[in-house]
């Protein structure tokens, strides 16, 4: 399950959008001013960083699974709205705001916590090897999304590309929602409980149940 979480963390097209945000703004939205493109790109990047800060502040209180599920669902919604607004020719400011929301949703869980949870779910005996494989899978999906982004936009359009990744994000939201909660658990307890296929419990909960 850790590998599925690691892959799902990047199966939303964020890497491609981030790399080619200038292309999306110029060719997809028709922004002719280089200053406008630069300002919008900077704003998207700043909001993406803000999402990471919020994730760091909230993860130990809210838990991994709720934040991942919220991130996945928010990605699906913002991408669907991006597809609809681009197709409808909405004002560029609306699309830029949705791009900011999309990047914030990504950083809130999929971008900041997927590898963390994938790491926590690996067994102690060969955790190093398995974590390396999970990170490799995460970066492989990320690189594939980035490498195919331009080709996808040329075939399906910017709106079609957003719609495709909205569908992908909806599926990743399901993966995230089914991820075991690891907040407050030591790594050995996580592996033991996950192997027994039961709901993970904190050490305090397990002690109270005895």
C-alpha positions as CSV (number, residue, x, y, z in Angstrom):
1,X,0.0,0.0,0.0
2,X,2.9,2.3,0.6
3,X,3.9,2.1,-3.1
4,X,0.3,3.0,-4.1
5,X,0.4,6.1,-1.9
6,X,3.8,7.1,-3.3
7,X,2.6,6.8,-6.9
8,X,-0.7,8.5,-6.2
9,X,1.1,11.5,-4.7
10,X,2.3,12.5,-8.2
11,X,-0.6,11.2,-10.4
12,X,-2.2,14.6,-10.7
13,X,-0.1,16.4,-13.3
14,X,1.3,19.0,-10.9
15,X,4.9,18.5,-12.0
16,X,4.0,19.2,-15.6
17,X,1.8,22.2,-14.8
18,X,4.6,23.6,-12.6
19,X,7.2,23.1,-15.3
20,X,5.0,24.5,-18.1
21,X,2.9,27.0,-16.3
22,X,4.2,29.7,-18.6
23,X,3.1,27.7,-21.6
24,X,-0.3,27.2,-20.0
25,X,-0.7,30.9,-19.3
26,X,0.5,32.0,-22.8
27,X,-1.0,29.4,-25.1
28,X,-3.9,28.2,-22.9
29,X,-5.1,31.5,-21.6
30,X,-3.6,33.9,-24.2
31,X,-1.6,36.1,-21.8
32,X,0.6,38.1,-24.1
33,X,2.4,40.2,-21.4
34,X,5.6,38.5,-20.2
35,X,5.2,40.5,-16.9
36,X,1.7,39.0,-16.4
37,X,3.0,35.5,-17.1
38,X,5.9,36.0,-14.6
39,X,3.7,37.5,-11.9
40,X,1.1,34.6,-12.3
41,X,3.9,32.0,-12.2
42,X,5.4,33.5,-9.1
43,X,2.0,33.6,-7.4
44,X,1.3,30.0,-8.2
45,X,4.8,29.1,-6.7
46,X,4.2,31.1,-3.6
47,X,0.8,29.5,-2.9
48,X,2.4,26.0,-3.5
49,X,5.0,26.8,-0.8
50,X,2.2,28.1,1.5
51,X,0.5,24.7,1.2
52,X,3.6,23.0,2.5
53,X,3.8,25.3,5.5
54,X,0.1,24.6,6.3
55,X,0.7,20.8,6.0
56,X,3.7,21.0,8.4
57,X,1.6,22.9,10.9
58,X,-1.4,20.6,10.7
59,X,-0.3,17.1,10.0
60,X,0.3,16.0,13.6
61,X,-3.0,17.3,14.7
62,X,-5.2,16.4,11.8
63,X,-3.5,13.1,10.9
64,X,-2.1,11.8,7.7
65,X,-5.1,10.1,6.1
66,X,-7.5,13.1,6.5
67,X,-5.0,15.5,5.0
68,X,-4.2,13.2,2.1
69,X,-7.9,12.5,1.4
70,X,-8.6,16.3,1.5
71,X,-5.7,16.9,-0.8
72,X,-6.8,14.3,-3.3
73,X,-10.5,15.5,-3.3
74,X,-9.4,19.1,-3.6
75,X,-7.1,18.3,-6.5
76,X,-10.0,16.6,-8.4
77,X,-12.3,19.5,-7.8
78,X,-9.9,22.2,-8.7
79,X,-8.7,20.4,-11.9
80,X,-12.3,19.8,-13.0
81,X,-13.0,23.5,-12.5
82,X,-9.9,24.4,-14.4
83,X,-11.0,22.2,-17.3
84,X,-14.4,23.8,-17.3
85,X,-13.2,27.4,-17.0
86,X,-10.5,27.0,-19.7
87,X,-13.0,25.4,-22.0
88,X,-15.5,28.2,-21.4
89,X,-12.9,30.9,-22.0
90,X,-13.2,32.3,-18.5
91,X,-11.2,35.4,-17.5
92,X,-7.5,34.6,-17.0
93,X,-7.6,35.8,-13.4
94,X,-10.2,33.1,-12.6
95,X,-7.9,30.4,-14.1
96,X,-4.8,31.7,-12.3
97,X,-6.7,31.7,-8.9
98,X,-7.8,28.1,-9.7
99,X,-4.2,27.2,-10.5
100,X,-3.2,28.6,-7.1
101,X,-5.9,26.5,-5.4
102,X,-4.7,23.4,-7.4
103,X,-1.1,23.9,-6.2
104,X,-2.2,24.5,-2.6
105,X,-4.3,21.3,-2.7
106,X,-1.3,19.4,-4.0
107,X,1.1,20.7,-1.3
108,X,-1.5,20.1,1.5
109,X,-1.1,16.3,1.3
110,X,-0.2,14.7,-2.0
111,X,3.0,16.6,-2.4
112,X,4.1,16.8,1.2
113,X,2.9,13.7,2.9
114,X,2.6,10.9,0.3
115,X,6.3,9.8,0.7
116,X,6.1,10.3,4.4
117,X,3.2,7.9,4.8
118,X,4.8,5.5,2.2
119,X,7.9,5.5,4.4
120,X,6.0,4.8,7.6
121,X,4.1,1.9,6.1
122,X,7.3,-0.1,5.2
123,X,8.4,-3.0,7.4
124,X,11.5,-2.5,9.5
125,X,13.5,-5.4,8.2
126,X,14.1,-4.0,4.7
127,X,12.7,-0.5,5.1
128,X,15.6,1.3,3.4
129,X,15.3,-0.7,0.2
130,X,11.5,-0.4,0.1
131,X,11.5,3.4,0.8
132,X,14.0,3.9,-2.0
133,X,11.7,2.0,-4.3
134,X,8.7,4.1,-3.2
135,X,10.6,7.3,-3.8
136,X,11.7,6.0,-7.2
137,X,8.1,5.2,-8.1
138,X,7.0,8.7,-6.9
139,X,9.6,10.4,-9.0
140,X,9.0,8.1,-12.0
141,X,5.3,9.0,-12.0
142,X,6.3,12.7,-11.6
143,X,8.7,12.6,-14.4
144,X,6.3,10.8,-16.7
145,X,3.7,13.4,-16.1
146,X,6.2,16.2,-16.8
147,X,7.6,14.5,-19.9
148,X,4.2,13.9,-21.5
149,X,2.5,17.1,-20.5
150,X,3.1,19.1,-23.6
151,X,2.2,16.2,-25.9
152,X,-1.0,15.7,-23.9
153,X,-1.9,19.4,-24.2
154,X,-1.3,19.4,-27.9
155,X,-3.6,16.4,-28.4
156,X,-6.3,17.0,-25.9
157,X,-5.9,20.8,-25.3
158,X,-5.2,22.5,-22.0
159,X,-8.8,21.9,-20.9
160,X,-8.7,18.2,-21.9
161,X,-5.4,17.8,-20.0
162,X,-6.9,19.2,-16.8
163,X,-9.9,17.0,-17.2
164,X,-7.7,13.9,-17.6
165,X,-5.8,14.7,-14.4
166,X,-9.0,15.5,-12.6
167,X,-10.1,11.9,-13.2
168,X,-6.7,10.7,-12.1
169,X,-6.9,12.8,-8.9
170,X,-10.4,11.4,-8.1
171,X,-8.9,7.9,-8.2
172,X,-5.9,8.9,-6.0
173,X,-8.4,10.4,-3.5
174,X,-9.8,6.9,-3.1
175,X,-6.3,5.5,-2.5
176,X,-5.6,8.2,0.1
177,X,-9.0,7.7,1.8
178,X,-8.1,3.9,2.2
179,X,-4.6,4.6,3.6
180,X,-4.1,3.5,7.2
181,X,-3.7,6.3,9.7
182,X,-0.2,6.4,11.1
183,X,-0.4,9.4,13.4
184,X,1.0,8.8,16.9
185,X,2.2,5.2,16.1
186,X,5.7,3.8,16.3
187,X,6.9,2.2,13.1
188,X,6.9,-1.3,14.4
189,X,3.3,-1.0,15.6
190,X,2.3,0.4,12.2
191,X,3.7,-2.6,10.4
192,X,2.3,-5.2,12.8
193,X,-1.2,-3.7,12.7
194,X,-1.1,-3.2,8.9
195,X,0.0,-6.8,8.5
196,X,-2.9,-8.0,10.6
197,X,-5.3,-6.0,8.4
198,X,-6.9,-4.2,11.3
199,X,-7.5,-0.5,12.0
200,X,-4.3,1.0,13.3
201,X,-4.4,2.2,16.9
202,X,-2.1,4.3,19.0
203,X,-0.1,2.8,21.8
204,X,-2.6,4.4,24.3
205,X,-5.6,2.8,22.5
206,X,-4.0,-0.6,22.4
207,X,-3.2,-0.4,26.1
208,X,-6.7,0.5,27.0
209,X,-8.0,-2.4,24.9
210,X,-6.0,-4.9,26.9
